[in-house]
Amino acid sequence: MSSVRELDLIDKVAVISGASRGIGRAIAFNLASRGCSILGTCTGDEGVTALSSSLNDEITSRVFEATARERPASLTIKGLVADIFSEDCASVIANEINKTFNNRVDIFVNCASDPMPGIIGAMGTAEVQRSLVGNIQTPVMIVETFVRWRYFQPNSRIIYISSIRSRQPWSDQLMYAAGKSAGESLCRTWAQAFGGKDKRYSFMEGTTANAVTAGLTETDAVVNCGPEAVKRFQDEFFPTQSIPRFGQPEDVADVVGLLCGKDARWITGCVISASGGGIKIG
């Protein structure tokens, strides 16, 4: 199946954390199919191959060869091992941007996160700190580094992938829910800072920052929980959804893709629900 999209992101560079599978990979495909270069982070060499080789080939065959269009010469897709729990995660990414992408970032999508839930009454300090680092500290430091090194361009896009858990709590996911809620708050502050009112960030004026709240999505992480857990998820989420089915990674990626385009230039500081109506915001 070929994908025909407007090549509206040619010469732009997107950094996507957690880009080798699931929602992150679907976002990488969406943006690359529109001509955007991708630096995608992953946890190991297998993920690097999935991006630098597999996704690269898929974009060529499914998007350009299948539609008899020439692939843009500037389109580069590269995987990078970067551990979101490491203090040097942001600098590892920034150094690769300097090396490969000429110190330019137009889009940052924070998709990687700490999946550990945080069960009340069973947590230790290490688990709490790990969650805070993966879900809050690292995305903050990535944006900080891109700002400090002036990688962001005018009218850039910052998108934090949140979760339905930020508004639909469960006692067995305390830290995960707290981290996602914090990410939504970060976007509101980034939106206020980078829109153009604060002259310290005039080099990136017009930049928007939004969170996308993903609902129950059929990713490897969900499926690998086992049939009993999957059935429990269905019983919990389907009754609240207006569209009672599993979301697909592409369902979320298309919402992110919309926010990355010029047509979303007037949307900032918002939380967009991509949950089939599971969470109704507004």
N, C-alpha and C positions, 0 to 999 in steps of 0.2 A: 504494500500500500504506500503510495507516494504522498508527500505532504507539500502542498503548494502554499507558500506564505509570501507576503510582501517582504522584500529585503530592506526593511526599514532600520536595521541595526548594523549595517556595514560600517566597518572601521571602529566600532565600539568594542569595549572589553568588559566582560563580566567575570567577577569572582564569585564562585558558588561553593560554599562549604558543604561537605557531605554530598558530593555530586556524582558518585560512582554508581548509585543504585536508588531505587524507589523514587520518591518525589524529587529529590535533588537531580537525579539523572533525567527525569522528565523535563525539569526546568532547563537543564543544560541543552537538551534536544530542541526544545521550543526556541530558545534564544539563538542557538547556532543555526537553526533552519532559517533564521531571518538575517544571517550574515554576521552575527556577533561572535567575536573570539571568546573563548572560554578558558579560564584557569579554574579547574575544579579540584578541591581538596578531597583526600581520602585517607584511609588508615593504613594502607599497605600497597605492595607492588601489584597485587591483583586489581586493585582499584585504579591504579595508574594505567594499567593495560586496558581496562574497561573504558577509560576515557581517551587516552592518547591514541589508541589503536581502534578498538571496537566502535566507539561512538563516532570517531573521526570517519571511519569507513562507512558507517551507517548514514551519516549526513551526506556523504558524497553519493552513495547509491540511491537512497530513498528520496532525497530532497532535490539533488541537482541532476544526476544522470536520468532519473525517472521522469523528470519534467523537462529534459533537454535544455537545461540552463547551465551556464558556466559558473562554477564555484568561484566566489570572490577570492582574489589572491591574498587578501589580508586575513582571511578566516583561519585562525589557529585554535586548535583544541589541545590542551595540555593537562595532564593529571599531575598532582603534587601530593606527596605524603606530608601531612601537617596534622599533628595531634592537638585536638582542642583542649586537652587537659595539660598541655605543656605551656610553660611561661613564654617560650619562644615561638609559639604558633604564629602570632601576628608578624613577627620579623621574618620568619621563614617565607610566608606568603609575600610580604613586601619585597624581599630580596628577589623572588622569582619574577615579580612584576617589573622590577628594575632590569632584570636580565633579559626577559622575553617580550615584555609588552611596553617598553619605552616609557615607564613611569606613568602609566595611564590606567585609571579605573573609571568606568561609566556606570556600572551596576554592581552592587554587592548584595547577594542573597545569602542570608544566614539560615542554612537548612540543617546543619549538623547540630546535634544536641546530646545531652546525657540522657539515656533512656531509663536509667535507674529510677524507680518510682518514688521511694521515700515513704515507707510504711510507718505510720505513727506507732510509737512504742517499741520499734525495732531498729531505729537508726543510731549510728554512731557519728562522731564528729567528722571522721574521714569521709563518710558518705555525703553528709551535708556539704562539706567543703568542695568535694568533687562536683556535685551538682551545680553549685554556685559558680565554679570555675568554667565548666563546660557550657552552661546555659546563659550566663551573664558576663562574667569577666572576659572570656575570650572574644565574644562579639564586640564588646565595648573596646577592647584593645585593638581589634582589627580596624574598626572605624577610627579610633584615635590615631593609629599609625598612618592610615590613608590620608587623614586630615593633616597631620603633622608634616608628612612628606609631600603634601599637596598633590596626591595622586588623583583625587576626585576632580572631575570636570564640571563645568556649568551644566545644570539640568541633569545631574546624576540621579540614580535611583538606589535607595536603600530599602531592603525588604527583609523582614524578620518572619520566619515561618513559626507561627504560634500553634496552639492546639485548642481544640474544643474544651480541654480540661481547664483552661484558664477561666472558664465561666460555668463549667459543669463539673463541680468538684467530686472527688472520690477519696475516701480516707486512706486508701492505699497508694495514692499518688500525690503526696503533699509537696515534695520538692519539685517534681516535674511541673506541677501546676503553678507553683510559685515562680519558677524560672520563666515559664511562658508568659505569665502575667507581667513580670518585670520587663521582658522583651517588648511587650506592647507599650509599656511606659517609656522605654528608651526611644521608641519611634516617635512618640509625641514630642519629646525634648529635641531629638535630632531634627524633626520637621521645623520646629520653631527656630533652631539655631541656623539651619542651612538654607532657608528659603530666600534670604537676601536682606533681611532686616539687620542682621549683625555683621558689621563691616569686617570683622576679623575673618569671616569665611566668605568674603566677596568673590574669591577665586572659584567658588562652587555654587554661586547663587542660582536659585531655581531648582535646587536639589530637593527631591521629595523623599519622605520616609514613611513607610506604612508596614503594618503587620497583616499577615494572612493567617486566619484561624482555620487550620485544616481539621476536618471531621474524620470519621472512621474511614480509613483509606486502605485498600487492599495492597499492602506492601509486604515484602518478605518478613519484616519485623513483626507484623500482625499475624500473618499466616503461620509463621514458625512458633507462635505461642501454643499451637495445638488446637484440635477441633473443639475441645470443651471451652477453652478461652474464647475462641472465635464465636461460638454459639452464645456465650455470655455477652460479648460485645454487641452482637446482633440484637439480643433481647433488651439491652440497655439503650442502644442508640437508635435503632430503626423506628421505634414508636414516636420519638421526638422529631424525626426527620420528615420534611415535607416530601422528599423523594426517597423512599425506603429501600435503599440498596447500598452496597459498598461503593465508596468513591474510588476512582482509579487515579494513579499518580498524575495522569494527564489532565484530570479535572482540576486539580490544584495548580498544576503547571500553567494551564491556560489563563487562570486568574492572575498568577504572577506575571505571565507574559504580557497581559493587558496593562498591568501597572508599570511595566518596563518601557512601554511605548510612549510616543509623544502625546497620544490621545488622553493619557492619564496625568498630564502635567498639572492639573488643577486638583488632584487628589493627594493630600498629604496629611500626616498626623492621624491617620485613620486605621481602624481595624476592620478588615474585609473578611467576611465569613465565607469560606469555601467548604461547606459542610452539608450540602443538600438540604439546607433549611434546619439543620440540627441546632444551630445557634442563630437566632434572629436578632440582629443588631440594628438599632436605630430608633 
